Amino acid sequence: AVFALAALQALASDTFIAAVYEHAVILPDATDEPVSPDEALALMNRNMDVLEGAIKEATQQGAHIIVTPEDGIYGWLFTRETIYPYLEDIPDPAVNWIPCTDPTRQWAVHTRRTGRLPLR
Protein backbone atom coordinates (compact mmCIF):
# COMPACT_ATOMS: atom_id res chain seq x y z
CA ALA A 1 0.00 0.00 0.00
CA VAL A 2 2.84 2.37 0.90
CA PHE A 3 4.59 1.68 -2.40
CA ALA A 4 1.38 2.10 -4.40
CA LEU A 5 0.62 5.44 -2.75
CA ALA A 6 4.19 6.64 -3.30
CA ALA A 7 4.07 5.58 -6.96
CA LEU A 8 0.77 7.36 -7.55
CA GLN A 9 2.10 10.54 -5.94
CA ALA A 10 5.25 10.37 -8.06
CA LEU A 11 3.19 9.92 -11.25
CA ALA A 12 1.04 12.93 -10.40
CA SER A 13 4.00 15.32 -10.36
CA ASP A 14 6.97 16.19 -12.53
CA THR A 15 9.45 15.51 -9.72
CA PHE A 16 9.96 12.94 -7.02
CA ILE A 17 12.00 12.46 -3.87
CA ALA A 18 14.21 9.39 -3.64
CA ALA A 19 15.68 7.76 -0.56
CA VAL A 20 18.58 5.32 -0.51
CA TYR A 21 18.80 3.10 2.53
CA GLU A 22 21.41 0.61 3.64
CA HIS A 23 21.65 -1.19 6.95
CA ALA A 24 23.90 -3.63 8.73
CA VAL A 25 22.21 -6.81 7.54
CA ILE A 26 21.51 -9.37 10.25
CA LEU A 27 23.52 -12.27 8.88
CA PRO A 28 23.29 -16.00 9.53
CA ASP A 29 26.19 -17.65 11.29
CA ALA A 30 28.84 -18.70 8.78
CA THR A 31 28.49 -22.47 8.58
CA ASP A 32 28.83 -25.26 6.06
CA GLU A 33 25.51 -26.77 7.22
CA PRO A 34 22.22 -25.29 6.01
CA VAL A 35 19.85 -23.85 8.61
CA SER A 36 16.25 -25.02 8.71
CA PRO A 37 13.71 -23.20 6.52
CA ASP A 38 12.11 -21.85 9.72
CA GLU A 39 15.44 -20.40 10.88
CA ALA A 40 16.01 -18.85 7.45
CA LEU A 41 12.53 -17.31 7.50
CA ALA A 42 13.08 -15.92 11.01
CA LEU A 43 16.32 -14.25 9.92
CA MET A 44 14.71 -12.79 6.80
CA ASN A 45 11.77 -11.50 8.89
CA ARG A 46 14.17 -9.72 11.26
CA ASN A 47 15.78 -7.96 8.30
CA MET A 48 12.36 -7.20 6.80
CA ASP A 49 11.32 -5.55 10.08
CA VAL A 50 14.39 -3.28 9.88
CA LEU A 51 13.67 -2.45 6.24
CA GLU A 52 9.98 -1.83 6.93
CA GLY A 53 10.85 0.69 9.64
CA ALA A 54 13.27 2.51 7.34
CA ILE A 55 10.76 2.55 4.48
CA LYS A 56 8.03 3.97 6.71
CA GLU A 57 10.40 6.66 7.98
CA ALA A 58 11.49 7.58 4.44
CA THR A 59 7.85 7.75 3.35
CA GLN A 60 7.01 10.03 6.27
CA GLN A 61 9.85 12.29 5.13
CA GLY A 62 8.31 12.52 1.65
CA ALA A 63 10.19 9.84 -0.31
CA HIS A 64 8.42 8.56 -3.42
CA ILE A 65 11.06 6.00 -4.36
CA ILE A 66 13.09 3.98 -1.85
CA VAL A 67 16.15 1.96 -2.80
CA THR A 68 17.19 -0.82 -0.41
CA PRO A 69 20.26 -3.12 -0.42
CA GLU A 70 20.29 -5.98 -2.91
CA ASP A 71 21.06 -8.57 -0.23
CA GLY A 72 19.34 -6.68 2.59
CA ILE A 73 16.91 -9.47 3.45
CA TYR A 74 19.17 -12.51 3.74
CA GLY A 75 22.81 -11.40 3.46
CA TRP A 76 25.58 -12.92 1.40
CA LEU A 77 27.48 -15.47 3.52
CA PHE A 78 26.42 -18.60 1.69
CA THR A 79 27.69 -21.61 -0.16
CA ARG A 80 25.62 -23.25 -2.86
CA GLU A 81 24.20 -25.66 -0.24
CA THR A 82 23.56 -23.20 2.60
CA ILE A 83 21.54 -20.76 0.45
CA TYR A 84 18.74 -23.31 -0.21
CA PRO A 85 16.61 -22.60 2.91
CA TYR A 86 16.38 -18.96 1.82
CA LEU A 87 15.05 -19.72 -1.66
CA GLU A 88 11.56 -20.31 -3.01
CA ASP A 89 10.46 -23.02 -5.40
CA ILE A 90 9.70 -21.66 -8.85
CA PRO A 91 6.43 -22.59 -10.59
CA ASP A 92 6.77 -24.56 -13.79
CA PRO A 93 6.75 -21.98 -16.64
CA ALA A 94 4.44 -24.21 -18.68
CA VAL A 95 1.65 -23.63 -16.15
CA ASN A 96 -0.55 -20.68 -17.16
CA TRP A 97 -1.61 -19.34 -13.78
CA ILE A 98 -1.99 -15.87 -12.27
CA PRO A 99 -1.73 -16.14 -8.45
CA CYS A 100 -3.62 -12.87 -7.87
CA THR A 101 -6.73 -14.12 -9.68
CA ASP A 102 -6.55 -17.73 -8.46
CA PRO A 103 -4.64 -17.74 -5.15
CA THR A 104 -5.83 -21.14 -3.93
CA ARG A 105 -4.56 -23.13 -6.91
CA GLN A 106 -1.59 -25.44 -6.46
CA TRP A 107 1.00 -25.61 -9.20
CA ALA A 108 3.77 -27.84 -10.45
CA VAL A 109 7.14 -26.70 -9.17
CA HIS A 110 10.68 -27.72 -9.77
CA THR A 111 12.00 -28.17 -6.28
CA ARG A 112 15.59 -28.66 -5.27
CA ARG A 113 14.74 -31.31 -2.64
CA THR A 114 12.13 -33.65 -4.05
CA GLY A 115 12.21 -33.37 -7.81
CA ARG A 116 9.07 -32.33 -9.64
CA LEU A 117 5.79 -32.01 -7.73
CA PRO A 118 2.48 -32.74 -9.50
CA LEU A 119 0.01 -30.15 -10.69
CA ARG A 120 -3.16 -30.23 -8.61
C-alpha positions as CSV (number, residue, x, y, z in Angstrom):
1,A,0.0,0.0,0.0
2,V,2.8,2.4,0.9
3,F,4.6,1.7,-2.4
4,A,1.4,2.1,-4.4
5,L,0.6,5.4,-2.7
6,A,4.2,6.6,-3.3
7,A,4.1,5.6,-7.0
8,L,0.8,7.4,-7.6
9,Q,2.1,10.5,-5.9
10,A,5.3,10.4,-8.1
11,L,3.2,9.9,-11.2
12,A,1.0,12.9,-10.4
13,S,4.0,15.3,-10.4
14,D,7.0,16.2,-12.5
15,T,9.5,15.5,-9.7
16,F,10.0,12.9,-7.0
17,I,12.0,12.5,-3.9
18,A,14.2,9.4,-3.6
19,A,15.7,7.8,-0.6
20,V,18.6,5.3,-0.5
21,Y,18.8,3.1,2.5
22,E,21.4,0.6,3.6
23,H,21.6,-1.2,7.0
24,A,23.9,-3.6,8.7
25,V,22.2,-6.8,7.5
26,I,21.5,-9.4,10.3
27,L,23.5,-12.3,8.9
28,P,23.3,-16.0,9.5
29,D,26.2,-17.6,11.3
30,A,28.8,-18.7,8.8
31,T,28.5,-22.5,8.6
32,D,28.8,-25.3,6.1
33,E,25.5,-26.8,7.2
34,P,22.2,-25.3,6.0
35,V,19.8,-23.9,8.6
36,S,16.2,-25.0,8.7
37,P,13.7,-23.2,6.5
38,D,12.1,-21.8,9.7
39,E,15.4,-20.4,10.9
40,A,16.0,-18.8,7.5
41,L,12.5,-17.3,7.5
42,A,13.1,-15.9,11.0
43,L,16.3,-14.3,9.9
44,M,14.7,-12.8,6.8
45,N,11.8,-11.5,8.9
46,R,14.2,-9.7,11.3
47,N,15.8,-8.0,8.3
48,M,12.4,-7.2,6.8
49,D,11.3,-5.6,10.1
50,V,14.4,-3.3,9.9
51,L,13.7,-2.4,6.2
52,E,10.0,-1.8,6.9
53,G,10.8,0.7,9.6
54,A,13.3,2.5,7.3
55,I,10.8,2.6,4.5
56,K,8.0,4.0,6.7
57,E,10.4,6.7,8.0
58,A,11.5,7.6,4.4
59,T,7.8,7.7,3.3
60,Q,7.0,10.0,6.3
61,Q,9.8,12.3,5.1
62,G,8.3,12.5,1.7
63,A,10.2,9.8,-0.3
64,H,8.4,8.6,-3.4
65,I,11.1,6.0,-4.4
66,I,13.1,4.0,-1.9
67,V,16.2,2.0,-2.8
68,T,17.2,-0.8,-0.4
69,P,20.3,-3.1,-0.4
70,E,20.3,-6.0,-2.9
71,D,21.1,-8.6,-0.2
72,G,19.3,-6.7,2.6
73,I,16.9,-9.5,3.5
74,Y,19.2,-12.5,3.7
75,G,22.8,-11.4,3.5
76,W,25.6,-12.9,1.4
77,L,27.5,-15.5,3.5
78,F,26.4,-18.6,1.7
79,T,27.7,-21.6,-0.2
80,R,25.6,-23.3,-2.9
81,E,24.2,-25.7,-0.2
82,T,23.6,-23.2,2.6
83,I,21.5,-20.8,0.5
84,Y,18.7,-23.3,-0.2
85,P,16.6,-22.6,2.9
86,Y,16.4,-19.0,1.8
87,L,15.0,-19.7,-1.7
88,E,11.6,-20.3,-3.0
89,D,10.5,-23.0,-5.4
90,I,9.7,-21.7,-8.9
91,P,6.4,-22.6,-10.6
92,D,6.8,-24.6,-13.8
93,P,6.8,-22.0,-16.6
94,A,4.4,-24.2,-18.7
95,V,1.6,-23.6,-16.2
96,N,-0.6,-20.7,-17.2
97,W,-1.6,-19.3,-13.8
98,I,-2.0,-15.9,-12.3
99,P,-1.7,-16.1,-8.5
100,C,-3.6,-12.9,-7.9
101,T,-6.7,-14.1,-9.7
102,D,-6.6,-17.7,-8.5
103,P,-4.6,-17.7,-5.1
104,T,-5.8,-21.1,-3.9
105,R,-4.6,-23.1,-6.9
106,Q,-1.6,-25.4,-6.5
107,W,1.0,-25.6,-9.2
108,A,3.8,-27.8,-10.5
109,V,7.1,-26.7,-9.2
110,H,10.7,-27.7,-9.8
111,T,12.0,-28.2,-6.3
112,R,15.6,-28.7,-5.3
113,R,14.7,-31.3,-2.6
114,T,12.1,-33.7,-4.1
115,G,12.2,-33.4,-7.8
116,R,9.1,-32.3,-9.6
117,L,5.8,-32.0,-7.7
118,P,2.5,-32.7,-9.5
119,L,0.0,-30.1,-10.7
120,R,-3.2,-30.2,-8.6
